């Protein structure tokens, strides 16, 4: 069975630890030690699995990132559900 990548575990754990908050990829990168590029790609993967979402910010081209209900419920050490 497939597992989350190490960077996906880091980002999803970060989002779960900060439930109710929204961050842009730069803040997540600074706080986790991952590169902004890595965070962007990782969030895209988490978004495709339904674990994270990007939220539009009025008056800004930046998007904020937060965990979805599925992301909050998922144990990062579990096997990924099959598509």
Buried (B, 14 or more C-beta within 10 A) or exposed (E): EEEBBEBBBBBBBBBBEBEEEBBBBEBBBEBBEBEBEBBBBBBEBBBEBEBBBBEEEEEEEEBBBBBBEBBBEBEBEEEEEEE
